[in-house]
Amino acid sequence: MIYEVAEISVLIGQEEYFEKAVYKASQHFKEAKGCIGLKLERSIETPNHYRLIVGWNTVEDHMVTFKNSEGFKKWRELASPFFEKPPKVEHVKQVLEAF
């Protein structure tokens, strides 16, 4: 499994609306081939900064299958009006977990 990590800056004052939009859009992710799940994290120090973390079976499931789907179009329609700037996205794999 890999993780898509999207760093998203939201227009100040639009945070609540963005969170509701991501909640609505989450179904499109969960229905996508290869999607394992997702979570949205909000910065404490900079409350209009978020990290959307999506688990995928493969990078291709995200970059090819999902990005070319109606679900991706719906996600962007719901969330992008609240973006301050385009999200920064990268793919990572877990190499250590210690709690």
C-alpha positions in Angstrom: 0.0 0.0 0.0 1.1 3.6 -0.7 -0.3 6.9 0.6 -1.2 10.0 -1.4 -0.5 13.0 0.7 -2.0 16.2 -0.5 -1.1 19.4 1.3 -4.0 21.8 0.8 -4.3 25.5 1.7 -7.9 26.7 2.0 -9.1 30.2 1.6 -9.3 31.8 5.1 -12.8 31.7 6.4 -13.8 28.8 4.2 -12.5 25.9 6.4 -15.9 24.6 7.5 -17.2 24.6 3.9 -14.1 22.8 2.7 -14.4 20.1 5.4 -18.0 19.5 4.4 -17.0 19.3 0.8 -14.4 16.7 1.6 -16.9 14.7 3.6 -19.2 14.7 0.6 -16.4 13.8 -1.8 -15.1 11.0 0.4 -17.6 8.6 -1.1 -16.0 9.1 -4.5 -12.7 8.1 -3.1 -14.0 5.1 -1.2 -15.8 3.8 -4.4 -12.6 4.1 -6.5 -10.7 1.0 -7.6 -7.7 0.5 -5.3 -8.7 3.1 -2.6 -8.2 1.7 0.9 -9.4 4.8 2.8 -8.7 8.4 3.6 -8.4 10.9 6.4 -8.3 14.7 6.5 -6.0 16.4 9.0 -6.0 20.1 9.9 -3.1 22.1 11.1 -3.3 23.5 14.6 -0.8 26.3 14.0 -2.2 27.2 10.6 -5.9 26.3 10.6 -6.4 26.8 6.9 -3.8 24.2 6.1 -4.8 20.6 5.7 -3.4 17.2 4.7 -5.6 14.8 2.8 -4.1 11.3 3.2 -5.5 8.6 0.9 -4.4 4.9 1.0 -4.1 3.3 -2.4 -3.0 -0.2 -3.5 -0.8 1.4 -6.1 0.3 4.8 -7.5 -1.4 3.8 -10.7 -4.7 3.3 -8.9 -4.5 7.0 -7.9 -2.7 8.6 -10.9 -4.3 6.7 -13.7 -7.5 5.1 -12.7 -8.9 7.6 -10.2 -7.5 10.7 -11.9 -9.4 9.7 -15.1 -12.6 8.9 -13.4 -15.9 10.8 -12.8 -15.2 10.4 -9.1 -12.1 12.6 -9.4 -14.1 15.2 -11.4 -16.7 15.3 -8.6 -14.0 15.6 -5.9 -12.5 18.6 -7.7 -15.9 20.2 -8.3 -16.7 19.9 -4.6 -13.3 20.9 -3.1 -11.5 23.1 -5.5 -13.6 26.3 -5.0 -12.0 26.5 -1.5 -8.4 26.0 -2.5 -6.1 29.0 -1.9 -3.6 27.5 -4.4 -3.2 24.2 -6.1 -2.6 21.3 -3.7 0.9 19.8 -3.4 0.6 16.0 -3.8 3.2 13.3 -3.3 3.1 9.5 -2.8 4.8 7.9 0.2 5.2 4.5 1.6 5.5 3.7 5.3 8.9 2.6 6.4 8.5 2.7 10.2 5.7 2.8 12.8 6.4 3.1 16.5 3.9 4.2 19.1 
